Structures are given as structure tokens and as C-alpha cells.
């Protein structure tokens, strides 16, 4: 069960970042974002969150004991904020939000794969 959850979580992560990038570039090039493209990311992100919580539960991880998981959760909130900045603002502010959201996403993936926090190994 754990392995299936892990792969589902990784799948939802991949879909999430692809949809974020796609919506951002549609916005930048002034293309219409259809209704489905406004709904599907929320469904995917809900499944992503549910699979992440389930993984932590099954593995017995506690974000107060495994610092990497706590760091990942804090970074997730930053990613959401930067993503909102990227998709809801205009011009340089939007691009800045996109760059910060992408960098935060990379940090989250690094933290999850190495199980270390803040690039310093604890």
C-alpha cells in the first residue's frame, strides 16, 4: 500500500507542476484559461494533499520529529503563496512569483527525496 501511495503522490506532484506551468504560460501569452483548467488543478492538488497525508500516516512520520517533513510543509505554504502571486498578478510581479514558486517546488522535491531540510543535512 505504501508503494502505491508513494507513486500516486509522485504522479499528482508531476501533474500539479505541469498544470501550474501551463496555466502560467497561458496567462503570460494572454490565452483563455478554460473552465476545466480552472477546476482540474484543485482536484489534483486535493488528491496530492490526501496522498501526502496518507504517506506520512502510513510511514509514521511526524513533522515535529522529522524536520525535513516540517520544512516541506512550510515550503508548501510558500509555494502556494508564490503560485497565487504568479497567477493572479501581472507583469514582473507575476514572473517573480513564478520563479519563486518554481524554486520552492524544486526545494520541496529535494527535501522529499533526500529527507534533509534546508540543504544542510538534518
C-alpha positions in Angstrom: 0.0 0.0 0.0 2.8 2.4 0.8 4.5 2.0 -2.5 1.2 2.6 -4.4 0.6 5.8 -2.4 4.1 7.0 -3.0 3.8 6.6 -6.8 0.3 8.2 -6.7 1.8 11.1 -4.8 4.6 11.5 -7.2 2.1 11.4 -10.1 0.0 14.1 -8.5 3.1 16.2 -7.9 4.1 15.9 -11.6 0.6 16.8 -12.8 0.4 19.7 -10.3 3.6 21.4 -11.5 2.7 20.8 -15.2 -0.7 22.4 -14.8 0.8 25.3 -12.9 3.3 26.0 -15.6 0.7 25.5 -18.4 -1.7 28.0 -16.7 1.1 30.5 -16.1 2.2 30.4 -19.8 -1.4 30.7 -21.0 -1.7 33.7 -18.8 1.6 35.3 -20.0 0.5 34.8 -23.6 -3.0 36.2 -23.0 -4.7 32.9 -23.8 -8.1 32.0 -22.3 -7.9 29.5 -19.4 -11.0 27.2 -19.9 -13.3 26.2 -17.1 -11.8 22.7 -16.9 -8.3 24.1 -16.5 -9.6 26.1 -13.5 -11.2 23.1 -11.8 -8.8 20.2 -12.5 -5.8 21.7 -10.7 -7.9 21.9 -7.5 -9.0 18.3 -7.8 -5.4 17.2 -8.4 -4.0 19.3 -5.6 -6.6 17.8 -3.2 -5.5 14.3 -4.2 -1.9 15.4 -3.8 -2.5 16.6 -0.3 -4.6 13.5 0.6 -1.8 11.2 -0.7 0.8 13.2 1.2 -1.0 13.0 4.5 -1.7 9.3 3.9 2.0 8.6 3.2 3.0 10.4 6.4 0.5 8.4 8.4 1.5 5.1 6.9 5.2 5.7 7.4 4.6 7.0 10.9 6.2 10.4 10.1 5.6 13.3 12.4 6.6 16.7 11.1 7.7 17.7 14.6 10.1 14.8 14.8 11.2 14.6 11.1 12.4 18.1 10.4 12.5 17.5 6.7 8.8 16.9 6.7 8.1 20.0 8.7 10.3 22.0 6.3 8.5 20.6 3.4 5.1 21.6 4.8 6.3 25.2 5.4 7.7 25.3 1.9 4.4 24.1 0.6 2.7 27.1 2.0 5.3 29.3 0.4 4.8 27.5 -2.9 1.0 28.2 -2.7 1.6 31.9 -2.0 4.1 32.3 -4.7 1.9 30.4 -7.1 -1.0 32.7 -6.3 1.2 35.7 -6.9 2.2 34.3 -10.3 -1.3 33.5 -11.5 -3.2 36.5 -10.0 -0.8 39.4 -10.6 0.6 40.9 -13.8 3.9 41.9 -15.3 7.2 41.5 -13.5 5.4 40.6 -10.2 3.8 37.6 -11.9 7.1 36.4 -13.4 8.8 36.9 -10.0 6.0 34.8 -8.4 6.5 32.1 -11.0 10.3 32.0 -10.5 9.9 31.8 -6.7 7.2 29.2 -6.9 9.3 27.1 -9.2 12.4 27.4 -7.0 10.3 26.5 -4.0 8.9 23.5 -5.8 12.5 22.3 -6.6 13.3 22.8 -2.9 10.3 20.7 -1.9 11.3 17.9 -4.2 14.9 18.0 -3.0 13.7 17.9 0.6 11.4 15.0 -0.1 13.9 12.9 -2.0 16.9 13.5 0.4 14.8 13.7 3.6 17.0 16.6 4.7 16.0 20.1 5.5 17.4 23.4 4.4 20.2 21.8 2.3 22.2 21.2 5.4 21.5 17.6 6.2 19.4 17.5 9.3 
